[in-house]
Amino acid sequence: MTIQTTTHLNFRGDARRALEFYQSVFGGHAAINTYADFGMPSELPGAEKVVFGIVAAENGFRVMAYDAPGSSESSLIGGGSTHRENNTTATDQACFVSISADSLEELQGYWDALALDAVIVEPLAASAWSPGFGMLTDRFGVTWSISVTPN
């Protein structure tokens, strides 16, 4: 028996842009359906928002996203912030998205792409537990914990 978990991000209007961005970073294919696709009258406000969206790549990356009904401001639901304080990570966010790869070289490309317009929480560098670890909050308010898989 196998099980797969997929991060599901909840937005207030940015789901499509976020999914398109993550597809540009990680590759794969995207499936994006709107409320109108599922029967909401297209003239109603919010009909063009995402009710179901997923990016799935052959490298194992998967993320889902949707826009909460009735929300139109551009932000992640439950957003908050993450930063370094007194040599520790301080946050009021409920969760992070964590990715790992076998080499720093592979991670570097993902890091560089996610880092565009992001807030760097901790630069990607060697750490006590990994040959490469970093944290950032991307342009959509999602905090990523990125590391090389320990041997």
C-alpha positions in Angstrom: 0.0 0.0 0.0 1.3 3.5 -0.8 0.1 6.9 0.3 0.8 10.3 -1.2 0.3 13.6 0.5 -0.2 16.8 -1.5 0.0 20.3 -0.2 -3.3 22.1 -0.8 -3.0 25.9 -0.7 -6.0 28.1 -0.1 -6.0 31.6 -1.7 -8.2 34.7 -1.9 -7.8 35.1 -5.6 -4.2 34.2 -6.5 -4.6 30.4 -7.0 -4.2 30.6 -10.8 -1.2 32.8 -10.8 0.4 30.7 -8.0 -0.2 27.4 -9.8 1.2 28.8 -13.1 4.2 30.0 -11.2 4.8 26.7 -9.5 4.5 24.9 -12.8 7.2 27.2 -14.3 9.5 26.4 -11.3 8.9 22.6 -11.0 7.6 21.6 -14.5 4.9 19.1 -15.0 1.3 19.8 -16.0 -1.4 21.9 -14.5 -5.1 21.3 -14.4 -7.1 24.4 -13.4 -10.9 24.5 -13.2 -13.0 27.5 -12.3 -16.2 27.8 -10.4 -17.9 28.6 -13.8 -16.5 25.3 -15.2 -18.4 23.5 -12.4 -21.7 25.3 -13.0 -21.6 28.7 -11.4 -23.1 31.3 -13.8 -20.2 33.0 -15.5 -21.7 36.5 -14.9 -21.4 36.1 -11.1 -18.5 37.6 -9.3 -15.8 35.0 -8.6 -16.9 32.6 -11.4 -13.5 32.9 -13.0 -11.7 31.9 -9.7 -10.1 28.5 -9.2 -12.2 25.8 -7.5 -9.8 23.0 -8.3 -6.2 23.3 -9.4 -3.2 21.0 -9.3 0.4 21.0 -10.6 1.9 17.5 -10.9 5.4 16.9 -12.2 7.3 13.7 -13.0 10.0 14.7 -10.4 7.4 14.1 -7.7 6.4 17.7 -7.1 2.6 18.1 -6.5 0.7 21.0 -5.2 -3.0 21.9 -5.2 -4.7 25.3 -4.8 -8.1 27.0 -4.9 -9.6 30.4 -4.3 -12.0 30.6 -1.3 -15.4 31.7 -2.4 -16.3 35.3 -1.8 -12.7 36.4 -1.3 -11.0 38.7 -3.8 -8.0 40.3 -2.1 -4.7 38.7 -3.3 -3.3 36.7 -0.4 -2.9 33.3 1.1 -5.6 32.4 3.6 -4.0 32.1 7.1 -0.9 33.9 5.7 1.2 35.4 8.5 4.9 35.8 8.4 8.1 34.0 9.1 11.5 35.5 9.9 14.7 34.9 11.8 14.9 36.3 15.4 17.5 35.5 18.0 19.0 32.8 15.8 15.7 30.9 15.5 12.9 30.8 13.0 9.8 32.8 14.3 6.5 32.3 12.6 2.8 32.6 13.0 2.0 30.6 9.9 0.2 27.3 10.3 2.5 25.3 7.9 5.3 25.5 5.4 5.8 23.6 2.2 8.9 21.5 2.4 10.9 20.1 -0.5 14.1 18.2 -0.7 16.4 16.8 -3.4 19.4 14.6 -3.5 21.9 17.4 -4.4 22.5 21.1 -3.8 22.8 21.6 -7.6 19.3 20.3 -8.1 17.9 22.4 -5.3 19.7 25.6 -6.5 17.5 25.9 -9.6 14.3 25.6 -7.6 15.6 28.0 -5.0 16.6 30.6 -7.6 13.2 30.5 -9.3 11.2 30.6 -6.0 13.4 33.4 -4.7 12.2 35.9 -7.4 10.2 38.6 -5.5 10.4 36.4 -2.3 11.5 37.3 1.2 14.5 35.2 2.2 14.1 33.8 5.7 17.4 31.9 5.7 19.7 31.8 2.7 20.3 28.4 1.0 23.6 27.2 2.5 25.1 24.2 4.4 23.6 23.6 7.8 24.3 21.4 10.8 21.8 18.8 9.4 22.1 19.2 5.7 24.6 20.1 2.9 22.0 22.7 1.8 19.1 24.3 3.7 17.2 27.5 3.1 13.8 29.1 3.8 11.9 31.7 1.9 8.4 33.2 1.7 7.5 33.4 -2.0 5.5 36.2 -3.7 2.2 34.5 -2.8 2.9 34.3 0.9 3.9 30.6 1.0 6.9 29.8 3.1 9.2 27.0 1.7 11.6 25.0 3.6 14.2 23.6 1.2 16.9 21.1 1.9 19.3 18.5 0.5 18.2 15.0 1.6 20.6 13.9 4.3 22.5 10.7 3.4 
